[in-house]
Structure formats: C-alpha cells, structure tokens
Amino acid sequence: MSDSTSTALQLITGNRTCSADSLVPWLLLEAFELPYEEIRIDLFRSDAVERLALFSPSLKVPVLIHGDIKVWDPLPICEYLSETFLENRAWPTNLKKKAAARSVCGELHGDFIQFKQEWPMNCHLYQARKPSAALEKEIARLDAIMSCCRNKYGDGGDFLFGHFSIADAFMAPFAIALDGYGAELTARARDYVDFLLEQPHLQWWLEGAQRELDDIRFASRTGTAG
C-alpha cells in the first residue's frame, strides 16, 4: 500500500495582493518546506467562478487538494497539514501553549470583522484611513495578542509561541495591513510586526503582489487587460 503522504499536494490560491486567506496556508507550506504545486486563480477575471468550480466546493480560496481529499478554509487546511505531514509541529508541543495558540487562531480567523472590513489586506495599495472607534478596539486586541503571546509563551524568541506556528501564519495578513495602514502599536507589538514582515517567505509573497500590480498597471496602460 502506498503512503498517502507521498501524494502530491496542490494549493489553490487567489491574488497575492488581497487574498489574505490564501496567504495563511501558503506561508505554512513555505515555512515548513513542504513540496506542493500552487494553482493561482485571478479572482477578478470574468471566468473566476468557473475556474474555482473546478477545485473548490465553496467557490472560494484557498483549497488544499491531496489525492482525492479536498480541504477548504485556511484553518482546517493548516490543521490537516500539521497532522498529516508535520507530526503536529505546526502547533506548540506544550499543551498550555497549544491551547492558547489554537484559541488565538480561532479568534483571528473568526473575529475582527471590523478590521477586515475597514482595513483589508491590500498589498501595496494602502491609503491612510483613520480607524473607527470599533476598529480601534480591534487593533488594541491585536496588539494585546501579539504582546502577550510573545511575552508569556515566546520563550524569549521572536515568534508568538517560541517557533513559527500556525498562529504566526494567521497573524501575517494582519501584520501586512497594520503596517500598510499605519496602525499605532505598542513597542512590543510593533517589533513583532516588523520581525514578521522581514521573514523571507513573507517578503516573497509581497514581491509577488508587487508583480501583480505592475502587470495590472501595464495592462491598463496598453489596453491588454483580459
């Protein structure tokens, strides 16, 4: 019987510029050097829904395909990757830390609705926007998560829970937006945001987003948009 973990992985993603959900599992795959094929779908093309229908039961990205298994939504994708390929190394091994990390990921994934509406991840296309009172509360909560996790669970390291984990992957889109919109953060939170943005894989994503924007601008100037 063949080992199911040897089956090739495919990750279906959206635009580098704005698909925050796509960034999360992509970053996990890159950080742990798991081999995979990326299939990127331009969500702004007229045929995007038809292309998504070939891969995604929800007609959304991201989707992970592993043989005849499909996993959609970033949190279960990350869970699946950790359990199936990483012996759960994408979570902290300490039970207390793991419980906190899972809780943080659930909060980042399911909450912060105001943040996602007012300050969506939109790489390199930011304009200064004064946050509403509701958004300021959510920014303060993000600041607290970054500061407290590093202080309480970081073991003196730079990541939230000592080493790179799913929690850092989920924080990455927030870090991009917080930096892009010029959020006022405490020194400890700012240090974490700066550190995360300096990571090579995240820099690679941002470079890809810049290339997307350059292509869009070129197509706009030349009238070659598809």
C-alpha positions as CSV (number, residue, x, y, z in Angstrom):
1,M,0.0,0.0,0.0
2,S,1.4,3.4,-1.0
3,D,2.0,6.1,1.6
4,S,-0.8,8.7,1.3
5,T,1.6,11.4,2.5
6,S,3.6,10.9,-0.7
7,T,0.7,12.0,-2.9
8,A,1.4,15.4,-4.4
9,L,-0.2,18.4,-2.7
10,Q,-1.9,21.2,-4.6
11,L,-2.9,24.6,-3.1
12,I,-5.4,26.7,-4.9
13,T,-4.9,30.3,-4.1
14,G,-6.2,33.8,-5.1
15,N,-4.5,37.1,-5.8
16,R,-1.3,37.9,-3.9
17,T,-2.5,41.5,-3.4
18,C,-5.7,40.8,-1.5
19,S,-6.3,37.1,-0.7
20,A,-5.5,37.1,3.0
21,D,-6.9,33.6,3.4
22,S,-4.7,32.2,0.7
23,L,-1.6,33.6,2.4
24,V,-2.1,31.7,5.6
25,P,-1.7,28.0,4.4
26,W,0.8,29.2,1.7
27,L,3.0,30.6,4.4
28,L,2.8,27.4,6.4
29,L,3.8,25.2,3.4
30,E,6.7,27.5,2.7
31,A,7.9,27.8,6.3
32,F,8.0,24.0,6.7
33,E,9.3,23.4,3.2
34,L,6.6,21.0,2.2
35,P,6.6,20.3,-1.6
36,Y,3.4,21.4,-3.3
37,E,2.0,22.8,-6.6
38,E,0.3,26.2,-6.4
39,I,-2.6,26.9,-8.7
40,R,-3.4,30.6,-8.6
41,I,-6.7,32.0,-9.7
42,D,-7.2,35.6,-10.6
43,L,-10.4,36.4,-8.6
44,F,-11.1,39.5,-10.7
45,R,-11.3,37.7,-14.0
46,S,-14.7,37.2,-15.5
47,D,-14.2,33.4,-15.6
48,A,-13.1,33.2,-11.9
49,V,-16.2,31.4,-10.7
50,E,-15.9,28.8,-13.5
51,R,-12.2,28.2,-12.6
52,L,-13.0,28.0,-8.9
53,A,-15.7,25.4,-9.6
54,L,-13.0,23.0,-10.9
55,F,-11.4,22.9,-7.5
56,S,-13.4,24.5,-4.7
57,P,-16.6,23.1,-3.2
58,S,-17.2,26.6,-1.6
59,L,-16.2,28.5,-4.8
60,K,-13.6,30.3,-2.5
61,V,-9.9,30.1,-2.0
62,P,-7.8,28.6,-0.5
63,V,-8.3,24.9,-1.2
64,L,-5.8,22.1,-0.5
65,I,-6.0,19.0,-2.7
66,H,-4.3,15.9,-1.5
67,G,-5.1,13.0,-3.8
68,D,-8.9,12.6,-3.6
69,I,-9.1,14.7,-0.4
70,K,-10.1,18.3,-0.6
71,V,-9.8,20.7,2.4
72,W,-11.1,24.3,2.2
73,D,-10.8,27.2,4.5
74,P,-7.4,28.2,5.9
75,L,-7.8,26.9,9.5
76,P,-8.7,23.2,8.6
77,I,-6.1,23.3,5.8
78,C,-3.4,24.2,8.4
79,E,-4.7,21.6,10.8
80,Y,-4.6,19.0,8.0
81,L,-1.1,19.9,7.0
82,S,0.1,19.8,10.6
83,E,-1.5,16.5,11.4
84,T,-0.7,14.7,8.1
85,F,2.8,15.9,7.2
86,L,4.3,17.6,10.2
87,E,3.6,15.4,13.2
88,N,1.7,18.4,14.6
89,R,4.9,20.5,14.7
90,A,2.9,23.5,13.3
91,W,1.5,23.8,16.8
92,P,3.5,24.2,20.1
93,T,4.2,20.9,21.7
94,N,3.4,22.2,25.2
95,L,-0.3,21.7,25.9
96,K,-0.8,25.0,27.6
97,K,0.8,26.8,24.7
98,K,-1.1,24.7,22.1
99,A,-4.4,25.6,23.8
100,A,-3.5,29.3,23.6
101,A,-2.3,29.1,20.0
102,R,-5.5,27.3,18.9
103,S,-7.6,29.9,20.7
104,V,-5.6,32.7,19.1
105,C,-6.1,31.2,15.6
106,G,-9.8,30.7,16.2
107,E,-10.1,34.4,17.2
108,L,-8.0,35.7,14.3
109,H,-10.0,33.6,11.8
110,G,-13.5,34.1,13.1
111,D,-13.4,37.6,14.7
112,F,-12.0,41.0,13.8
113,I,-14.9,41.7,11.4
114,Q,-14.5,45.4,11.6
115,F,-10.8,45.2,10.9
116,K,-11.4,43.0,7.8
117,Q,-14.0,45.5,6.5
118,E,-12.2,48.8,7.2
119,W,-8.5,47.7,6.8
120,P,-8.5,44.7,4.5
121,M,-5.1,43.3,3.4
122,N,-4.4,45.0,0.1
123,C,-0.7,44.8,-0.5
124,H,1.0,48.0,-1.8
125,L,-2.4,49.8,-2.4
126,Y,-2.9,51.3,1.0
127,Q,-4.3,54.8,1.7
128,A,-4.3,56.4,5.1
129,R,-7.6,55.7,6.8
130,K,-8.5,56.9,10.3
131,P,-9.9,53.9,12.2
132,S,-13.4,54.0,13.6
133,A,-13.9,53.5,17.3
134,A,-14.8,49.9,16.7
135,L,-11.7,49.3,14.7
136,E,-9.5,50.9,17.3
137,K,-10.8,48.3,19.8
138,E,-9.9,45.5,17.5
139,I,-6.4,47.0,16.8
140,A,-5.9,47.1,20.6
141,R,-6.9,43.5,20.9
142,L,-4.5,42.5,18.1
143,D,-1.8,44.5,19.9
144,A,-2.5,42.6,23.1
145,I,-2.4,39.2,21.4
146,M,1.0,40.0,19.8
147,S,2.4,41.4,23.0
148,C,1.1,38.9,25.5
149,C,1.8,35.8,23.5
150,R,5.3,36.8,22.9
151,N,5.8,37.7,26.5
152,K,4.1,34.7,28.0
153,Y,4.7,31.9,25.5
154,G,7.5,33.1,23.3
155,D,10.4,31.7,25.3
156,G,12.4,34.9,24.6
157,G,12.1,34.3,20.8
158,D,10.6,36.4,18.1
159,F,7.6,34.3,17.2
160,L,4.3,34.2,19.2
161,F,4.9,30.8,20.7
162,G,8.7,30.3,20.5
163,H,8.9,29.0,17.0
164,F,7.0,29.6,13.8
165,S,3.5,28.2,14.1
166,I,0.0,28.3,12.6
167,A,-0.6,31.3,14.9
168,D,2.1,33.3,13.1
169,A,0.7,32.4,9.7
170,F,-2.7,33.7,10.7
171,M,-1.2,36.9,12.1
172,A,0.7,37.6,8.9
173,P,-2.2,39.2,6.9
174,F,-3.0,41.4,9.9
175,A,0.7,42.4,10.1
176,I,0.7,43.4,6.5
177,A,-2.5,45.5,7.0
178,L,-1.4,47.0,10.3
179,D,1.9,48.2,8.7
180,G,0.2,49.3,5.5
181,Y,-2.4,51.4,7.1
182,G,0.0,52.9,9.7
183,A,-1.5,51.5,12.9
184,E,-0.3,52.9,16.2
185,L,1.0,50.0,18.2
186,T,2.9,49.4,21.4
187,A,6.7,48.9,21.0
188,R,6.4,45.2,21.7
189,A,3.7,44.6,19.1
190,R,5.4,46.9,16.5
191,D,8.6,44.8,17.0
192,Y,6.7,41.6,16.2
193,V,5.1,43.1,13.1
194,D,8.4,44.3,11.8
195,F,10.0,41.0,12.5
196,L,7.2,39.0,10.8
197,L,7.3,41.3,7.7
198,E,11.1,40.7,7.4
199,Q,10.7,37.0,7.0
200,P,11.9,35.8,3.6
201,H,8.7,33.9,2.7
202,L,6.5,36.8,3.5
203,Q,8.8,39.1,1.5
204,W,8.4,36.7,-1.4
205,W,4.7,37.0,-1.1
206,L,4.8,40.8,-1.1
207,E,7.2,40.8,-4.1
208,G,4.6,38.6,-5.9
209,A,1.9,41.1,-5.0
210,Q,4.0,43.9,-6.5
211,R,4.4,42.0,-9.7
212,E,0.7,41.5,-9.9
213,L,0.2,45.3,-9.5
214,D,2.8,46.0,-12.1
215,D,1.1,43.7,-14.6
216,I,-2.3,45.3,-13.9
217,R,-0.9,48.8,-14.4
218,F,0.9,47.7,-17.6
219,A,-2.3,46.1,-19.0
220,S,-4.3,49.2,-18.1
221,R,-1.8,51.5,-20.0
222,T,-1.7,49.2,-23.0
223,G,-5.3,48.1,-23.1
224,T,-4.4,44.5,-22.9
225,A,-6.4,43.6,-19.8
226,G,-8.1,40.2,-20.2
